């Protein structure tokens, strides 16, 4: 049982959300003492080289309430001050903007 296994705790539950060019992963994990926490990962394909770039935050249960309050407050602010049109993506549906990136411009 190496360091890697200690860092990657047991995954209890996972929710994958595709949102255009980004995918979000909401993962519930358990510590060695079976305490649950959440990791939120944003994954986006980098245009230049096709590599996936991931950003991750850890959210611990003692912070859920404050985190949810802060998120709700900033989302409500944006909705009150700008029109928000939420896109719904079906599984395997590609974002039309991705097609422009796939075009081969040979000269």
Secondary structure as a PSIPRED ss2 file (coil, helix, strand):
# PSIPRED VFORMAT (PSIPRED V4.0)

   1 X C   1.000  0.000  0.000
   2 X C   1.000  0.000  0.000
   3 X H   0.000  1.000  0.000
   4 X H   0.000  1.000  0.000
   5 X H   0.000  1.000  0.000
   6 X H   0.000  1.000  0.000
   7 X H   0.000  1.000  0.000
   8 X C   1.000  0.000  0.000
   9 X C   1.000  0.000  0.000
  10 X E   0.000  0.000  1.000
  11 X E   0.000  0.000  1.000
  12 X E   0.000  0.000  1.000
  13 X E   0.000  0.000  1.000
  14 X E   0.000  0.000  1.000
  15 X E   0.000  0.000  1.000
  16 X E   0.000  0.000  1.000
  17 X E   0.000  0.000  1.000
  18 X E   0.000  0.000  1.000
  19 X E   0.000  0.000  1.000
  20 X C   1.000  0.000  0.000
  21 X C   1.000  0.000  0.000
  22 X E   0.000  0.000  1.000
  23 X E   0.000  0.000  1.000
  24 X E   0.000  0.000  1.000
  25 X E   0.000  0.000  1.000
  26 X E   0.000  0.000  1.000
  27 X E   0.000  0.000  1.000
  28 X E   0.000  0.000  1.000
  29 X E   0.000  0.000  1.000
  30 X E   0.000  0.000  1.000
  31 X C   1.000  0.000  0.000
  32 X C   1.000  0.000  0.000
  33 X C   1.000  0.000  0.000
  34 X C   1.000  0.000  0.000
  35 X C   1.000  0.000  0.000
  36 X E   0.000  0.000  1.000
  37 X E   0.000  0.000  1.000
  38 X E   0.000  0.000  1.000
  39 X E   0.000  0.000  1.000
  40 X E   0.000  0.000  1.000
  41 X E   0.000  0.000  1.000
  42 X E   0.000  0.000  1.000
  43 X E   0.000  0.000  1.000
  44 X E   0.000  0.000  1.000
  45 X E   0.000  0.000  1.000
  46 X C   1.000  0.000  0.000
  47 X C   1.000  0.000  0.000
  48 X C   1.000  0.000  0.000
  49 X C   1.000  0.000  0.000
  50 X C   1.000  0.000  0.000
  51 X C   1.000  0.000  0.000
  52 X E   0.000  0.000  1.000
  53 X E   0.000  0.000  1.000
  54 X E   0.000  0.000  1.000
  55 X E   0.000  0.000  1.000
  56 X E   0.000  0.000  1.000
  57 X E   0.000  0.000  1.000
  58 X E   0.000  0.000  1.000
  59 X E   0.000  0.000  1.000
  60 X E   0.000  0.000  1.000
  61 X H   0.000  1.000  0.000
  62 X H   0.000  1.000  0.000
  63 X H   0.000  1.000  0.000
  64 X H   0.000  1.000  0.000
  65 X H   0.000  1.000  0.000
  66 X H   0.000  1.000  0.000
  67 X H   0.000  1.000  0.000
  68 X H   0.000  1.000  0.000
  69 X H   0.000  1.000  0.000
  70 X H   0.000  1.000  0.000
  71 X H   0.000  1.000  0.000
  72 X H   0.000  1.000  0.000
  73 X H   0.000  1.000  0.000
  74 X H   0.000  1.000  0.000
  75 X H   0.000  1.000  0.000
  76 X H   0.000  1.000  0.000
  77 X H   0.000  1.000  0.000
  78 X H   0.000  1.000  0.000
  79 X H   0.000  1.000  0.000
  80 X H   0.000  1.000  0.000
  81 X H   0.000  1.000  0.000
  82 X C   1.000  0.000  0.000
  83 X C   1.000  0.000  0.000
  84 X C   1.000  0.000  0.000
  85 X C   1.000  0.000  0.000
  86 X C   1.000  0.000  0.000
  87 X C   1.000  0.000  0.000
  88 X C   1.000  0.000  0.000
  89 X C   1.000  0.000  0.000
  90 X C   1.000  0.000  0.000
  91 X C   1.000  0.000  0.000
  92 X C   1.000  0.000  0.000
  93 X C   1.000  0.000  0.000
  94 X C   1.000  0.000  0.000
  95 X C   1.000  0.000  0.000
  96 X H   0.000  1.000  0.000
  97 X H   0.000  1.000  0.000
  98 X H   0.000  1.000  0.000
  99 X H   0.000  1.000  0.000
 100 X H   0.000  1.000  0.000
 101 X H   0.000  1.000  0.000
 102 X H   0.000  1.000  0.000
 103 X C   1.000  0.000  0.000
 104 X C   1.000  0.000  0.000
 105 X C   1.000  0.000  0.000
 106 X C   1.000  0.000  0.000
 107 X C   1.000  0.000  0.000
